[in-house]
Amino acid sequence: MRKVIIILGLFCMLFAQEVDLATVTAKLDEGTKLYQKDQLEEALGPFQEAADGFEKMLQGVLSPEDEAYAKYFLATAHYYVARIQNDASLFESTSQEFSQSASAFRGLDIMGEEYVRSQYMKALCSFRLYQLATTERSKIRALEPAIGDFSNFVQDDDVLKNAEDFQELIDNAYYFLGYCKYQIAFLKSFDMGQLSNAQKYYDEAITAFQQAQKAQDERLVLSANLMEANCHYMLARLYFRPSEDEWNT
């Protein structure tokens, strides 16, 4: 029996090693193209096949560099599966996978595109969890890590070193950061005890939206301008909000 188990283990290891990176990434590319065409049901299969392939690769013996890339592509495939299925638990685990891939690239001093995107996608997973939240409390609970992740991204020295190549991601991150702070300010504004925090978040959202207004993408600039104006309007409402005693008179 022990001999059979050993043979099966060796077979699984060999099978994992035989999974070809190019073949599996082709499945990921296939899913991505279908996803971009809004053919979500058709894209789901290739994404799941890609995820299965990368998981099998990670069960085998890989070089540290190949392992880092496999972790990144696995997380990417899982992200799209989670998007198609609106799967909150998968977004949570995928966020951890992107964190692991970023750590792997950092450990190898490979701070290029995959590292930058790992950090960005981790933040995006947190934002998707906010979008799937259904209660005020769960939304606030999801927004706080999203704010932390996007803040970390735009302040990451290794991201900023590559700013020329990834300015679009940085601009988007500033917009998402502003949006998350706007939303948490809005939610906190209903609690009289949280008004000062709401004001702080609106002020910080304005700063983030002003950064996003430096983008080359005119649509992003327009949206950031609109959101900044909304922040000023909401701040004005807070400043002129009567106290509970005034409401009762």
C-alpha positions in Angstrom: 0.0 0.0 0.0 2.8 2.4 0.9 4.5 1.6 -2.4 1.3 2.5 -4.3 1.0 5.8 -2.4 4.6 6.7 -3.3 4.0 5.8 -7.0 0.9 7.9 -7.0 2.7 10.8 -5.4 5.5 10.6 -8.0 2.9 10.5 -10.8 1.2 13.6 -9.5 4.5 15.4 -9.2 5.5 14.5 -12.8 2.0 15.5 -14.1 2.3 18.9 -12.4 5.7 19.5 -14.0 4.4 18.5 -17.4 1.8 21.4 -17.3 3.2 23.9 -19.7 3.2 27.6 -18.7 2.5 28.7 -22.3 -0.4 26.4 -22.7 -2.1 27.4 -19.5 -1.5 31.2 -20.1 -3.1 30.7 -23.5 -6.2 29.6 -21.7 -6.0 32.7 -19.5 -5.6 34.9 -22.6 -8.6 33.1 -24.2 -10.8 33.9 -21.2 -9.6 37.5 -21.0 -10.5 38.1 -24.7 -14.0 36.6 -24.2 -14.4 38.6 -21.0 -13.5 41.9 -22.8 -16.2 41.1 -25.3 -18.7 40.7 -22.4 -19.1 37.0 -23.2 -18.9 36.1 -19.5 -20.4 32.6 -19.6 -18.0 31.6 -22.4 -15.1 33.1 -20.5 -15.7 31.2 -17.3 -14.5 27.8 -18.6 -11.1 29.0 -19.9 -10.5 30.9 -16.7 -11.3 27.9 -14.6 -9.1 25.7 -16.8 -6.3 28.2 -16.4 -6.7 28.3 -12.7 -6.6 24.5 -12.5 -3.5 24.4 -14.7 -1.6 26.9 -12.5 -2.7 25.1 -9.3 -1.2 21.9 -10.8 2.0 23.7 -11.7 2.4 24.9 -8.2 2.1 21.4 -6.9 5.2 20.5 -8.8 8.9 21.5 -8.5 9.3 25.1 -9.9 12.1 27.6 -9.8 11.4 30.5 -7.5 10.8 32.8 -10.5 8.4 30.4 -12.2 6.6 29.9 -8.9 6.1 33.7 -8.5 4.6 34.0 -12.0 2.4 30.9 -11.5 1.0 32.5 -8.3 0.4 35.7 -10.1 -1.4 34.1 -13.1 -3.4 31.8 -10.7 -4.6 34.9 -8.8 -5.5 36.6 -12.1 -7.6 33.7 -13.2 -9.3 33.4 -9.9 -10.1 37.2 -10.0 -12.0 36.8 -13.2 -13.9 33.8 -12.0 -14.9 35.7 -8.9 -16.0 38.7 -11.1 -18.2 36.5 -13.3 -19.7 34.6 -10.3 -19.8 37.5 -7.9 -18.1 35.2 -5.4 -17.1 37.2 -2.2 -15.2 34.3 -0.6 -13.2 33.8 -3.8 -12.3 37.5 -3.8 -11.1 37.2 -0.2 -8.8 34.3 -1.1 -7.7 35.9 -4.4 -6.6 39.0 -2.5 -4.3 36.8 -0.4 -3.0 35.1 -3.6 -2.1 38.5 -5.1 -0.4 39.4 -1.8 1.6 36.2 -2.0 2.6 36.8 -5.6 3.7 40.4 -4.7 5.8 39.0 -1.8 7.3 36.4 -4.1 8.3 39.0 -6.7 9.7 41.3 -4.0 11.7 38.4 -2.6 13.3 37.9 -6.0 13.8 41.6 -6.5 11.5 41.4 -9.6 9.6 44.7 -9.3 8.2 45.0 -12.8 4.7 44.7 -14.2 3.5 41.6 -12.4 4.6 43.0 -9.0 2.8 46.3 -9.7 -0.3 44.6 -10.9 -0.3 42.2 -8.0 -0.5 45.1 -5.6 -3.1 46.9 -7.7 -5.3 43.8 -8.0 -5.1 43.1 -4.3 -6.7 46.5 -3.7 -9.2 45.9 -6.5 -10.3 42.6 -4.7 -11.0 44.6 -1.6 -13.1 47.1 -3.6 -15.1 44.2 -5.2 -15.9 42.9 -1.7 -17.3 46.4 -0.9 -19.4 46.2 -4.0 -20.8 42.9 -2.9 -21.5 44.0 0.7 -25.2 44.3 1.5 -25.4 46.1 4.8 -24.1 49.4 6.1 -21.8 47.7 8.6 -20.4 45.2 6.1 -19.8 48.0 3.6 -17.8 50.0 6.1 -15.9 46.8 7.0 -15.0 46.2 3.4 -14.2 49.9 2.6 -11.5 50.1 5.3 -9.1 47.5 3.9 -9.8 48.8 0.3 -8.7 52.3 1.4 -5.6 50.8 3.1 -4.7 48.7 0.0 -5.1 51.6 -2.5 -3.2 53.9 -0.2 -0.4 51.4 0.0 -0.4 51.1 -3.8 0.0 54.8 -4.5 2.6 55.1 -1.8 4.6 52.0 -2.8 8.2 53.1 -3.7 8.6 50.3 -6.2 5.3 51.2 -7.9 6.4 54.9 -8.0 9.7 53.9 -9.5 7.8 52.4 -12.5 5.3 55.3 -12.6 6.0 56.1 -16.2 5.0 52.6 -17.3 2.0 52.3 -15.0 0.6 55.8 -14.6 -2.8 54.6 -15.7 -3.0 52.2 -12.8 -1.8 54.9 -10.4 -4.4 57.3 -11.7 -7.1 54.6 -11.4 -5.9 53.8 -7.9 -6.2 57.5 -6.8 -9.8 57.5 -8.2 -10.7 54.3 -6.4 -9.1 55.7 -3.2 -11.2 58.8 -3.5 -14.3 56.9 -4.2 -13.8 54.6 -1.2 -13.2 57.5 1.1 -16.3 59.3 -0.3 -18.4 56.2 0.3 -17.2 55.7 3.9 -17.7 59.4 4.6 -21.3 59.1 3.3 -22.0 56.1 5.5 -20.5 57.6 8.6 -22.4 60.9 8.1 -25.6 59.3 9.3 -24.0 58.8 12.8 -23.8 62.1 14.7 -20.9 60.7 16.7 -19.0 60.1 13.4 -19.4 63.5 11.8 -15.8 64.6 12.4 -14.6 61.3 10.8 -17.0 61.8 7.9 -15.5 65.3 7.3 -12.0 64.0 7.4 -12.8 61.3 4.8 -14.5 63.8 2.5 -11.4 66.1 2.8 -9.1 63.1 2.0 -11.4 62.0 -0.9 -11.0 65.5 -2.4 -7.2 65.2 -2.3 -7.4 61.8 -4.0 -9.7 63.0 -6.7 -7.5 66.0 -7.4 -4.6 63.5 -8.0 -6.9 61.5 -10.3 -7.6 64.7 -12.3 -4.0 64.7 -13.5 -4.7 61.6 -15.6 -4.5 61.5 -19.4 -7.9 59.7 -19.6 -10.4 62.4 -20.1 -13.3 60.3 -18.8 -11.4 59.7 -15.6 -10.6 63.4 -15.2 -14.3 64.3 -15.8 -15.5 61.7 -13.3 -12.9 62.8 -10.7 -14.0 66.4 -11.2 -17.6 65.4 -10.6 -16.8 63.4 -7.5 -14.7 66.3 -6.1 -17.8 68.6 -6.5 -19.9 66.0 -4.8 -17.5 65.9 -1.9 -17.7 69.7 -1.5 -21.5 69.5 -1.6 -21.6 66.8 1.1 -19.2 68.7 3.2 -21.4 71.8 3.0 -24.3 69.7 4.1 -22.3 68.4 7.1 -21.2 71.9 8.1 -24.8 73.2 8.0 -26.3 70.1 9.6 -28.3 71.1 12.7 -27.7 69.3 16.0 -30.1 66.8 17.5 -31.4 69.5 19.9 -32.1 71.9 17.0 -33.9 69.1 15.1 -36.2 68.6 18.2 -37.1 72.3 18.6 
